[in-house]
Amino acid sequence: MRAFLYQFDFALRSLLRRKVKNFSILLLFSLIVFLFSAVDFLMGSLYQQAMTALQFQPEIIIQNLKAGRQLPVPLAWAEKIRTITGVRKVVPRVWGYYFDRYTGANYTIVGLDREMMKGLGVPRELLPLREREVLVGEGIMEGRQLQVGKRLQLERPDEVPVDFTVKGTFRSRVSLWTYDVVAMTEEAARYLFDLADDEAWDLAVYVPNPVEVAKVGEKILRRIPGARLIAKDQLIRTYGTSYGFRSGLMIAVSISCLLAFFILAYDRAAGLSREEQMEIAVLKALGWETRDVIRTTMLQSLILSLTGFLIGLIAAYIHVFILGAPALRIAFTGWSALYPT
């Protein structure tokens, strides 16, 4: 044991004598571990958030498309779907995207009835919402510097301003789902979007038996030809493909760093510098055996690789889970800035 400690101490001091070379190897190895770990952490976190959010989604979403554009859905469609065997309930949904021209940010406006508010985990003390009261996501609270009780002004399509009072912050265990949400009553959302009383933006169809989803979808298409159906399984596959493609793209970009590291590793393993040859000769003259020299070299490689791995892993964890992945976020969240700086 004492001999091993002496060899470990010698290996550490030998690394410190060649600071520039070993530090460059350590830095490059840490960078490679950081890139691959950060991509894996970020992709896993976003995918898990998306899967958790999709648990609250209906089994089938019905949309009305004309010439590739989404249009409001007549509420008469809901009556046709409710009578289909296997359908538990059909919920018309009033929601949409709102571009705030003053801040350049995009919001998600959701009109909720009381049942939907309870299902999304809105605190009871915030219920019920009055006509001009809203619950605002944390991202909008920060971006607009809002406070509870303050005014939030939005505009209708005809540019008529509509004032709302912030009653509270819309919180959920799925931050990806509620970060940009403005929740209000269904009547207020209809007025804001100028949506008729006999229309909704889409229909949420709940099917309790997953095996019957495909059959229910076929029956819906027979009753409403031309309707667009989006199944929950499609959303899950789409999210998985999207995040998998983007993470693969980031890893492909990182391969150049990996190749550079392999070149350095090969150079280190293929030959010894004159200084290292003299060091080995001195050790042999002092009575060291060949296995002791090999063990010392292996200890040096172990110290470098383990230190670089820990530095890269810890840096990736801090970058993703504490700092919010500022360097990688744009590659995974798309090309539009939700909250521009």
N, C-alpha and C positions, 0 to 999 in steps of 0.2 A: 504493500500500500504506500509506503514511504517513497519507494522508487517511482511509483506512478505519479505521486504529487510532485516530485522533483522534475519529472519529464513534463508534466503539465505546466509547471512554472517556467521551465526553459522554453516550451513551445509558445507560451504567452509573451515572454520577453523577446523571443525571436521575431514574433509578429510586430511588436512595437518598434523593433530596430528598423524595420522596413515599412514605415508608416504610409508613405505615399502609395506604394504599390498595393498594399493590403487594404488601405482605406478605399482605393478606387474599386477594388473587387467587392468589398463590403457594401459600398454605396450602390453599385450596379445590381448586386444580388438583392439588396433591400428594395430597390426600385421595382425589380421584376416581381418580387413577392407582393409588394404593395399594389401594383397594377392588377395582377390576377386576383388577389384577395378582395380588393375594393370592388372590382366588377362583379365578383361572385356574391359579396355581401349585398351590394346594391340591387342586383337582379333578384336575389332571393327575397329581399325585403319588399320590393315593389310587387313581385309576383304573389307573395303571401298576402299583402294588403289587398291586391286585386281579387284574389280568391275569397278572402274574408268578405269583401264588399259584395261579391257576386252571390254570396249566400242569401242576401236579402232581396235578390232579384227574382222576378217571376219566372216560371218555366218557359213561357212564351210571351214575346212582345209583338204586338200588331201595329204596323205602320201603314200609312197611306202614301203611296208614291205615284207621282205623275211626271213623266218625262225625266225620271231620275231625281226629282225634287220631292222632299217630304212635305206633305200637306196635312192640315188638321184631319182628324178622324171623326166621322159622324157618330154620335152616340147611339144611333140605330144599329150600328155594328155590334155594340155590346149586347143588345137584346138578342141578336141572332146567335151569338156565341154562348150565352148563358144556358141555353137549352140543350147544348151538346153534352152527351154523356161523358163523364170523366172530368168535367170542368167544375172546380170548387167555387170559384168566383171570378168575376171580371171587373177590374178597377180602371175606370178612365183616369188618365193622368194628365195634369196640366203643368207643364214645365217648359223650360227653354233656356237658351243662352242669351246673355245680355252683355253687350260691349259698352264699357264705360269710357266715353270719349274724353273725359276729363283726366283720367289716370292711365288710359290705354290698357286697362285690365279687362279680363273676361270673367263674368260671374255665371253661376248656374242658379237660375230662379226656379224654385219648386213650390207649387201650390199644393198644400197638404190639407186633408180633412182630419178630423180628430183621431180616427182610427189609425191613419198612417203616422201621425205624430207620435202616438203611443208606441207603435211598432218600431219606430226609429230610435226610441230611447230618449225622447225629449223629457227633461225633468218636469214633474207634475206641477211644481210651483210656477212654471212658465206657461201652463195651459189654463184655459184656452186662449188662443191668440185673437185679438180684436182685428177689425177690418184693416187698419193701417199700422199694425204691429208686425215686426219681423224678428226672426232669429238669424244671426249672421255667423258665418264660419270664421275660424280664427285667422285665416289668411286675409280676409277682407277687413277684419277688425284692425289688423296690423297695417295693411296697405292704405286704408282710408283714415287710420288713426281715430277709430270710432270708440265710443264708450257707451255703456248701457244707459239708456234714457236719451241719448243724443239722436239727431235727425239724420236719416239717410235719404237722399233725394235721387230718384230714378226717373227715367223719361219713357213715355209711351212711344209707339212708332210715329205718331203725329207730332212728336217733340213737346207734348204737354207734360210738364213736370208733375211728379207724384211724390209726396212726402210720406215717409214711413218713420216710425219710432223704433229704435233698437231695444227690444225687450230683454235680450240675452244673447249669449254666445252659443252657437249650435255645435255641440261637442258629440263625438262618437268615438268608439274604439277603433274605427277605421278612418284615420285622418285623410287618406287619399280620397275618401268618398265625400267628406263634408268640409274640406278645407276652403273651398270656393263657393259654398252654398249660401243662398239667401232664401230662407224658408218663410212662407207667408200663407195666409188662408187661400183656399182655391178661388174664392171670389175676387180677392185682390190680384192674384196672378192673372185671372181672366181679363180684368180691367187693364192691367199693365201691358199685356200682350195683345189687347184688343181681340180677344177670342170669344166667339159666340157661345151662348149658353148651351146650344145643342151640339157642341164640338169639343173634342179633347185633342191633345197632341199625339198621344198613342194610347193603346189599351194594354194593361197588364193582365195576362191570363194565368191563373194559378191552377196547376194540375197536381193533385196530391200523389199520384202514382207515376213515378218517372218512366215506367215501361209504356204508359199510354200517351206520352208526349207526342211521339211521331204520329200516332193514329189520330189524336185530337187535332194536330196540325193539318192533316189531310182533310178532315171534316170541315175545318175552318175555311180552307181554300175552296172547297166545293160550295160552301155557302156564300163566301165573299171572294169571287175571282179577282185577281189582281192585287190582293192585299199582300203586304210583305211581312213574313214571319221571321223572327229572330229567336232562336232557342238558346237557353242558358248554356248548353253544351257548346254551341258555336262561339259564344263570348269567351268561354274558358279556353277553347283552342286558339282563338284569336290572340288573347293576352299571352298565352304560352309561346306562340310563334313569334309575336312581336318582341317580347323581352329576350327570347332565345336568339333571334337574329341580331338584335342590337348588342347583346353581350358577346356574341361571336365576332361581330365586327370590331368591337373594342379589343378583344383578345388577338385578333388578326393583326391589328395595328401594333400591339405590344410584342409581336414575334420578333421584330427588328431588335428590340432590347434583349430578347432571349438569345438571339443569334450572336450578338456582341458578347454576351456573358459566356456562351459556349466557346467562343474564340479565346477569350481570356483564360477559361478553365483548361482548354486544350494546351495553350501556351505554358500554363503553370505545370501541367502534368507531363508534357512532352520533354521539357528540358529544364535544366537548372542554371541559374546565373553563376557567374564566377564567384561571387560572394558566398552563395549557398554551397558551392562545391568546396570552397576553402573551409566553411563551417563544418561540413561533414567530415572533411579530412582531419580537422582538429579534434572532433569528437571521437573518431576512430583511433587517433593517436592517444587520447586520454583513456582508452579502454572500453568505449561504447561498442556494443555489438550491433550488427546490421539490423536486427529486429527492433533494437531500441531506437535507432535512427528512423526506421519506418514508422514505428509507433508515434514518435514525436511529430513526424510529418502529417500523419493521420490526425493527430490532436490539433495541429494547426488548421487543417481543413475543417475539422469538426467545429472548432471555435468560430471560424469565419462564417460557415454556413448556418450554424445555429443562431449566432448573433444577428446575421442578416435576415434570417427567417423571422425571428422575434421582432426585430425593428420594423420590418415590412408589414407583418401581421398587425402589430399594435397601431402603427400609423394608419393602416387601412381601416381598422375599427374606429379610430378617432375621427378619421375623415368622413366616414359614412354615417355612423350612428350619433356622433356628437356635433360635428360641423355641418352635417346635412349634405355631404358629397358635392361641394361647389364645383369641383373640377370635372366630375362625370355626369352631373345631373342633366346637362343639355343633351348628352348623347342618348339618354333613356327617356326623357320627357318630351322630345320632339323639337320642333323648330320655332314655335311661337312662345313668347314670354307671357305667362299668366299674370305675373306681377312685375312689370318692368322697373328697372332701377334707374 
